[in-house]
Amino acid sequence: MQNPHNYASMEGFVRVAVLGASGFTGGELIRLLHGHPGLEVGYLGGAGSVGQTLAEAHPHLAQLPEAGEPIQAMEPTAIAASAELVFSALPNGSSAGLLPAIVEGGARAIDLAGDFRLPAEDYPIWYGFEHPAPSVLDLAVYGLPELFGKEIADAQLVANPGCYATATILGCAPILAAGLAEPGPIRVDGKTGMSGAGRVATETTSFASTEDAIRPYRFPAHQHTPEMERGIARATGHEVPVLFVPHLVPAVRGVVTTCYLSLASGTTTESLTDCLVDAYLDRPFVRVVAAGAMVDAKRTRGSNVLELQAVADPRTRTAVVIGAIDNLVKGAAGQAIQNANLMLGLPEATGLPLAGVWP
Ligand SMILES: NC(=O)c1ccc[n+]([C@@H]2O[C@H](COP(=O)([O-])OP(=O)(O)OC[C@H]3O[C@@H](n4cnc5c(N)ncnc54)[C@H](OP(=O)(O)O)[C@@H]3O)[C@@H](O)[C@H]2O)c1
């Protein structure tokens, strides 16, 4: 049955669905899609927010043409009939049961959760659930455009990477691949602003408990750990263990990952910096910060930019590789649209912000 809430498709536009439209990353997807010349929103999906209009769920989006459109229940057949491409911004564990039917219905999909990033046997360990569709995991392509763009272009289903994993893999992979660090354990210290926890505050993420607080959490069991190991192995051929300790900091947006690798003999700060510059030459969203300056997540706010920096410390024989992104943009919605561009044969930067918001 034709969905009663289809919007008129403008000629040449690809119609997309946003599931989890009321959430932080759902809202950010809709905000960024508004500026995209080839994509238009044709379906808003949700759970508890069904029946609310987009403007009710997101008052900051109230001027958009689709502001009066209602958020609808997520019925796979209706979604596949309404959209050629589906962005799923649902909580971990919610899209694994929904996206296989949507893909089977003929739509292509990008999942912003972790439901298609790992092999089936890892889900009980790292996500606490048995994967309901293990055969579909083989279809999924890991959506890190700077490293796996060719596979993404043909994918039916893309697993959009986690925010911490994006900054870590893109920083460490070229350095390991070039032999500038030893292929041994990597220690990753992560910091995230509070929007990483989603729009509904809990006892531990409320303003009262996070204002002026800096707090490690969920280590050594954070679910991005195996994703980092898998992504680095795919990109470099080196299976290295990662120890990852994330922290909450009292900011709204921003992720910083500080990675410690064992320095290879002869590696200097200059050779590390040159390696990153060469790896991402002509890639629109990677900005390598020269030695002496410092990365800053605040500079990336609102943009799809990743700032990278690498420094050699010969005294401790350590290569320090630091990445900074806006968790909601390069860490989620922006990277998902970058993947969509590759899937549709568009230039990867189409419709995406290159400039951050400052101050
Ligand atoms: N926040 C980030 O920085 C970030 C970065 C990278 C990846 N991600 C991933 O992106 C996904 C969304 O994150 P978010 O921060 O946008 O979360 P969020 O703000 O909590 O939004 C989650 C959305 O999912 C819907 N939802 C909640 N429970 C549901 C359920 N049981 N079944 C179906 N839908 C449900 C909610 O819709 P209703 O209001 O209609 O119930 C809401 O729109 C998560 O998987 C997260 O891990 C987030």
The ligand as an SDF file (V2000), in Angstrom:
LIG
                    3D

 48 52  0  0  0  0  0  0  0  0999 V2000
   24.8320   10.5460   19.6400 N   0  0  0  0  0  0  0  0  0  0  0  0
   25.9790   10.3070   19.0080 C   0  0  0  0  0  0  0  0  0  0  0  0
   26.9480   11.0550   19.1270 O   0  0  0  0  0  0  0  0  0  0  0  0
   26.1250    9.0880   18.1250 C   0  0  0  0  0  0  0  0  0  0  0  0
   27.2710    8.9610   17.3520 C   0  0  0  0  0  0  0  0  0  0  0  0
   27.4140    7.8400   16.5200 C   0  0  0  0  0  0  0  0  0  0  0  0
   26.4210    6.8730   16.5030 C   0  0  0  0  0  0  0  0  0  0  0  0
   25.3240    7.0260   17.2870 N   0  0  0  0  0  0  0  0  0  0  0  0
   24.3120    5.9830   17.2520 C   0  0  0  0  0  0  0  0  0  0  0  0
   23.1530    6.5010   16.5980 O   0  0  0  0  0  0  0  0  0  0  0  0
   21.9950    5.9020   17.1580 C   0  0  0  0  0  0  0  0  0  0  0  0
   21.0590    7.0070   17.6270 C   0  0  0  0  0  0  0  0  0  0  0  0
   21.7270    7.7650   18.6100 O   0  0  0  0  0  0  0  0  0  0  0  0
   21.1140    9.1210   19.1720 P   0  0  0  0  0  0  0  0  0  0  0  0
   22.1800    9.7390   19.9850 O   0  0  0  0  0  0  0  0  0  0  0  0
   20.4670    9.8620   18.0880 O   0  0  0  0  0  0  0  0  0  0  0  0
   19.9890    8.5260   20.1470 O   0  0  0  0  0  0  0  0  0  0  0  0
   18.6780    9.2430   20.7100 P   0  0  0  0  0  0  0  0  0  0  0  0
   18.8370   10.6970   20.7320 O   0  0  0  0  0  0  0  0  0  0  0  0
   18.3740    8.5410   21.9840 O   0  0  0  0  0  0  0  0  0  0  0  0
   17.5600    8.8620   19.6370 O   0  0  0  0  0  0  0  0  0  0  0  0
   17.1550    7.5280   19.4640 C   0  0  0  0  0  0  0  0  0  0  0  0
   15.9370    7.4530   18.5630 C   0  0  0  0  0  0  0  0  0  0  0  0
   15.5160    6.0940   18.4910 O   0  0  0  0  0  0  0  0  0  0  0  0
   14.1370    5.9600   18.8350 C   0  0  0  0  0  0  0  0  0  0  0  0
   13.9740    4.8400   19.7910 N   0  0  0  0  0  0  0  0  0  0  0  0
   14.2560    4.8360   21.0940 C   0  0  0  0  0  0  0  0  0  0  0  0
   14.0250    3.6190   21.6090 N   0  0  0  0  0  0  0  0  0  0  0  0
   13.5790    2.8490   20.6060 C   0  0  0  0  0  0  0  0  0  0  0  0
   13.1880    1.5030   20.5110 C   0  0  0  0  0  0  0  0  0  0  0  0
   13.1830    0.6940   21.5570 N   0  0  0  0  0  0  0  0  0  0  0  0
   12.8070    1.0390   19.3190 N   0  0  0  0  0  0  0  0  0  0  0  0
   12.8080    1.8480   18.2440 C   0  0  0  0  0  0  0  0  0  0  0  0
   13.1750    3.1400   18.2900 N   0  0  0  0  0  0  0  0  0  0  0  0
   13.5690    3.6350   19.4560 C   0  0  0  0  0  0  0  0  0  0  0  0
   13.7170    7.2300   19.4820 C   0  0  0  0  0  0  0  0  0  0  0  0
   12.4710    7.5330   18.9010 O   0  0  0  0  0  0  0  0  0  0  0  0
   11.1650    7.9170   19.7320 P   0  0  0  0  0  0  0  0  0  0  0  0
   11.4600    9.2460   20.3770 O   0  0  0  0  0  0  0  0  0  0  0  0
   10.1780    7.9790   18.6560 O   0  0  0  0  0  0  0  0  0  0  0  0
   10.9350    6.8030   20.7120 O   0  0  0  0  0  0  0  0  0  0  0  0
   14.7670    8.2480   19.0540 C   0  0  0  0  0  0  0  0  0  0  0  0
   14.3180    8.9720   17.9320 O   0  0  0  0  0  0  0  0  0  0  0  0
   22.4660    4.9940   18.2990 C   0  0  0  0  0  0  0  0  0  0  0  0
   22.5540    3.6870   17.8410 O   0  0  0  0  0  0  0  0  0  0  0  0
   23.8510    5.5250   18.6100 C   0  0  0  0  0  0  0  0  0  0  0  0
   24.7100    4.5360   19.1350 O   0  0  0  0  0  0  0  0  0  0  0  0
   25.1420    8.1180   18.0810 C   0  0  0  0  0  0  0  0  0  0  0  0
  1  2  1  0
  2  3  2  0
  2  4  1  0
  4  5  1  0
  4 48  2  0
  5  6  2  0
  6  7  1  0
  7  8  2  0
  8  9  1  0
  8 48  1  0
  9 10  1  0
  9 46  1  0
 10 11  1  0
 11 12  1  0
 11 44  1  0
 12 13  1  0
 13 14  1  0
 14 15  2  0
 14 16  1  0
 14 17  1  0
 17 18  1  0
 18 19  2  0
 18 20  1  0
 18 21  1  0
 21 22  1  0
 22 23  1  0
 23 24  1  0
 23 42  1  0
 24 25  1  0
 25 26  1  0
 25 36  1  0
 26 27  1  0
 26 35  1  0
 27 28  2  0
 28 29  1  0
 29 30  1  0
 29 35  2  0
 30 31  1  0
 30 32  2  0
 32 33  1  0
 33 34  2  0
 34 35  1  0
 36 37  1  0
 36 42  1  0
 37 38  1  0
 38 39  2  0
 38 40  1  0
 38 41  1  0
 42 43  1  0
 44 45  1  0
 44 46  1  0
 46 47  1  0
M  CHG  2   8   1  16  -1
M  END
$$$$
